[in-house]
Amino acid sequence: MIMYARPELDSAHAQLWSCLHARLTAQGIKAPKNLRQAGSEVELWEDPELVFSQTCGMPYRTRLHGKVRLIATPDYGLEGCPNGYYRSAIIIHADDARRTLDQFALARLAYNMAHSQSGFASIYAHVAPFGFWFPTRVESGGHLNSARMVADGLADIAAIDAQTWRLIQRFEAFTDQLRVLAWTEPTPALPFITGAAQDAATVRACLRLALDDMPSADLATLDIKGVVEIPHRDYMAVPTPPPEAWG
């Protein structure tokens, strides 16, 4: 499973998996022929035989650490972020007259899912110094849905993963109805992981070779500049919202 899946990226993602599959197979690692993008994320991630997937930092630190192994983190070359890090664009409607975040204390927040670092935990940490948490929140099921809700006036504000925001701007016409109010602090980006039964070092070496094998046009389509080894402790150091944040 790879994040940032969109129809426009399907061919490039398939090429990434084809190159990685060839390198894994050459090392005697049994890998499925096709990249699986459907099914239960949690079941997939927690399978000890998992060969390769991408997860979010929040589920990694709250339930997956100790059950999976970090391979590496893709570097998307995001502005304002160290290599291998990302942040979230806090977006509002372009016509919204409010100009500062504190003016949104009573706003309706759209978030993709509660276990999302970029859509939920990042904005929780960002507004905490202002002394509020949005009293009305709606789970949209995806960053694209959250952005559309703000554009359509169904929500006032949302936090969108910077790479997703880049892709939305690239492929969606409705972004002219949105503007960025603020950016959250950078945190380690969505890591590639493998199951507990796998040798992470071997999979990591295969991944680096696979990226070298890929056509430059496909890498450019995916915005992948390379991979970075971010330590486990750096993922675990990112704050998680307290239980009452979900209430």
C-alpha positions as CSV (number, residue, x, y, z in Angstrom):
1,M,0.0,0.0,0.0
2,I,1.3,3.4,-1.1
3,M,0.0,6.7,0.1
4,Y,-0.9,9.6,-2.2
5,A,-2.8,7.3,-4.5
6,R,-4.6,9.1,-7.3
7,P,-5.5,8.0,-10.8
8,E,-3.0,10.4,-12.3
9,L,-0.2,8.6,-10.3
10,D,-1.3,5.0,-10.9
11,S,1.2,4.4,-13.7
12,A,4.2,5.9,-11.8
13,H,3.2,3.9,-8.7
14,A,3.0,0.7,-10.7
15,Q,6.4,1.4,-12.1
16,L,7.8,1.9,-8.6
17,W,6.4,-1.4,-7.5
18,S,7.6,-3.1,-10.7
19,C,11.2,-2.0,-10.0
20,L,11.0,-2.8,-6.3
21,H,9.5,-6.2,-7.0
22,A,12.3,-7.1,-9.3
23,R,14.9,-6.1,-6.8
24,L,13.2,-7.9,-3.9
25,T,12.8,-11.1,-6.0
26,A,16.5,-11.0,-6.9
27,Q,17.2,-11.1,-3.2
28,G,14.9,-14.1,-2.7
29,I,12.2,-12.1,-1.0
30,K,8.7,-13.3,-2.0
31,A,6.6,-10.3,-2.9
32,P,3.2,-10.1,-4.6
33,K,3.2,-9.3,-8.3
34,N,0.8,-6.4,-8.0
35,L,0.7,-3.5,-5.5
36,R,-2.3,-3.8,-3.2
37,Q,-4.1,-0.6,-2.6
38,A,-7.4,-1.9,-1.1
39,G,-8.4,-3.7,2.1
40,S,-7.9,-3.0,5.8
41,E,-4.9,-0.8,6.4
42,V,-4.4,-2.0,10.0
43,E,-4.6,-5.7,9.0
44,L,-2.1,-5.1,6.2
45,W,0.3,-3.1,8.4
46,E,0.2,-5.6,11.3
47,D,0.9,-8.6,9.2
48,P,4.4,-9.9,10.2
49,E,4.9,-11.1,6.6
50,L,4.3,-7.7,5.2
51,V,6.9,-6.9,2.5
52,F,6.5,-3.3,1.8
53,S,4.0,-0.5,2.7
54,Q,3.7,3.1,3.6
55,T,2.0,4.3,6.8
56,C,1.3,7.5,8.6
57,G,3.4,8.7,11.6
58,M,0.5,8.7,14.0
59,P,-0.5,5.1,13.7
60,Y,3.2,4.2,13.6
61,R,3.8,5.7,17.1
62,T,0.4,4.8,18.6
63,R,0.1,1.1,17.6
64,L,2.6,-0.1,14.9
65,H,6.0,0.5,16.5
66,G,7.3,-2.9,17.7
67,K,5.1,-4.7,15.2
68,V,6.8,-3.3,12.0
69,R,10.2,-2.2,11.0
70,L,11.1,1.1,9.5
71,I,12.6,0.9,6.0
72,A,13.1,4.6,5.1
73,T,11.1,7.8,4.6
74,P,10.6,9.3,1.2
75,D,11.8,12.9,0.7
76,Y,9.2,14.8,-1.3
77,G,11.3,18.0,-1.4
78,L,8.6,20.0,0.4
79,E,9.2,23.7,0.9
80,G,9.8,24.7,4.5
81,C,10.7,21.1,5.6
82,P,13.9,19.2,6.2
83,N,14.6,16.3,4.0
84,G,12.1,13.5,4.7
85,Y,9.8,15.8,6.7
86,Y,6.4,17.2,5.9
87,R,3.9,19.6,7.3
88,S,0.2,20.5,6.8
89,A,-1.4,23.4,5.0
90,I,-4.2,24.8,7.2
91,I,-6.7,25.8,4.5
92,I,-9.8,27.9,4.6
93,H,-12.2,29.3,1.9
94,A,-10.7,32.0,-0.2
95,D,-13.6,34.3,0.6
96,D,-13.4,33.8,4.4
97,A,-12.8,37.2,5.9
98,R,-11.0,35.8,9.0
99,R,-7.3,36.4,8.8
100,T,-5.8,34.8,12.0
101,L,-6.1,31.3,13.4
102,D,-7.5,32.5,16.8
103,Q,-10.6,33.8,14.9
104,F,-11.5,30.1,14.1
105,A,-12.0,29.0,17.7
106,L,-15.7,28.2,17.0
107,A,-15.1,26.9,13.5
108,R,-16.1,23.6,12.0
109,L,-13.1,21.4,11.3
110,A,-13.0,18.8,8.5
111,Y,-10.4,16.1,9.1
112,N,-9.6,13.1,7.0
113,M,-9.4,10.5,9.9
114,A,-8.7,10.6,13.6
115,H,-5.5,8.5,13.4
116,S,-4.0,11.0,10.8
117,Q,-0.9,12.9,11.8
118,S,-1.3,15.5,9.1
119,G,-5.1,16.0,9.2
120,F,-5.8,15.7,12.9
121,A,-2.7,15.6,15.3
122,S,-0.9,18.4,13.5
123,I,-3.7,20.9,13.7
124,Y,-4.5,19.9,17.3
125,A,-0.9,20.7,18.3
126,H,-1.0,23.9,16.2
127,V,-4.1,25.4,17.8
128,A,-3.2,24.3,21.4
129,P,-1.2,27.4,22.1
130,F,-4.3,29.5,21.3
131,G,-6.2,27.7,24.0
132,F,-9.0,26.0,22.0
133,W,-9.9,22.9,20.1
134,F,-12.6,23.0,17.4
135,P,-16.0,22.3,19.0
136,T,-17.5,21.0,15.8
137,R,-15.5,18.4,13.8
138,V,-16.5,16.1,11.0
139,E,-14.5,13.1,9.7
140,S,-14.4,13.4,5.9
141,G,-12.6,10.1,5.1
142,G,-9.8,11.7,3.1
143,H,-7.8,14.9,2.6
144,L,-9.4,15.5,-0.8
145,N,-12.8,15.2,0.8
146,S,-11.8,17.7,3.5
147,A,-10.6,20.2,1.0
148,R,-13.8,19.9,-1.0
149,M,-15.8,20.4,2.1
150,V,-14.1,23.7,2.8
151,A,-14.4,24.8,-0.8
152,D,-18.1,23.9,-0.8
153,G,-18.8,25.7,2.5
154,L,-19.5,22.5,4.5
155,A,-16.5,23.1,6.8
156,D,-14.6,26.2,7.7
157,I,-11.1,24.8,8.0
158,A,-8.9,21.7,7.4
159,A,-5.3,20.6,7.7
160,I,-4.0,19.0,4.5
161,D,-0.8,17.1,4.2
162,A,1.6,19.2,2.2
163,Q,2.2,16.6,-0.5
164,T,-1.5,16.0,-0.8
165,W,-2.0,19.7,-1.0
166,R,0.5,19.9,-3.8
167,L,-1.3,17.2,-5.7
168,I,-4.7,18.8,-5.1
169,Q,-3.4,22.1,-6.5
170,R,-1.9,20.2,-9.5
171,F,-5.0,18.2,-10.4
172,E,-8.1,19.8,-8.9
173,A,-9.8,22.9,-10.3
174,F,-11.6,23.9,-7.1
175,T,-8.4,25.0,-5.3
176,D,-9.0,28.6,-6.5
177,Q,-11.7,28.6,-3.9
178,L,-9.2,27.9,-1.1
179,R,-6.3,29.7,0.5
180,V,-3.6,28.7,3.1
181,L,-4.1,30.4,6.4
182,A,-1.0,28.8,8.1
183,W,1.4,25.9,8.1
184,T,1.9,23.4,10.9
185,E,5.3,22.5,12.2
186,P,7.3,19.9,10.2
187,T,7.3,16.3,11.4
188,P,8.8,13.1,10.0
189,A,6.9,12.2,6.8
190,L,5.0,9.0,6.0
191,P,7.5,6.2,6.4
192,F,7.9,3.0,4.3
193,I,7.6,0.0,6.6
194,T,8.1,-3.8,6.4
195,G,6.8,-6.6,8.6
196,A,8.5,-7.9,11.7
197,A,9.5,-11.1,9.9
198,Q,11.4,-9.2,7.2
199,D,15.0,-7.9,7.1
200,A,14.5,-4.1,6.9
201,A,18.1,-3.5,5.8
202,T,17.7,-5.8,2.8
203,V,14.3,-4.2,1.8
204,R,15.9,-0.8,2.2
205,A,18.8,-1.6,-0.1
206,C,16.3,-3.0,-2.6
207,L,14.2,0.2,-2.4
208,R,17.2,2.4,-3.0
209,L,18.2,0.4,-6.1
210,A,14.6,0.4,-7.3
211,L,14.5,4.2,-7.1
212,D,17.7,4.3,-9.2
213,D,16.0,2.0,-11.7
214,M,12.9,4.1,-12.2
215,P,12.5,6.4,-15.1
216,S,13.2,10.0,-14.0
217,A,9.7,11.1,-15.4
218,D,8.0,8.7,-13.0
219,L,10.0,9.9,-10.0
220,A,9.1,13.4,-11.0
221,T,5.5,12.5,-11.2
222,L,5.6,11.1,-7.6
223,D,7.8,14.0,-6.4
224,I,10.2,11.6,-4.8
225,K,13.7,13.1,-4.4
226,G,15.1,10.1,-2.6
227,V,14.8,8.4,0.8
228,V,16.0,9.3,4.3
229,E,16.6,7.1,7.3
230,I,14.7,8.9,10.2
231,P,15.2,7.2,13.6
232,H,12.4,5.5,15.4
233,R,12.8,8.0,18.3
234,D,12.0,10.9,16.1
235,Y,8.7,9.5,15.1
236,M,7.9,8.6,18.7
237,A,8.8,12.2,19.9
238,V,5.9,13.7,17.9
239,P,3.0,14.6,20.4
240,T,-0.3,12.7,20.1
241,P,-3.6,14.4,21.0
242,P,-5.0,13.3,24.4
243,P,-8.1,11.1,24.5
244,E,-10.4,14.0,25.1
245,A,-9.5,15.4,21.7
246,W,-11.7,12.7,20.1
247,G,-14.7,13.4,22.3
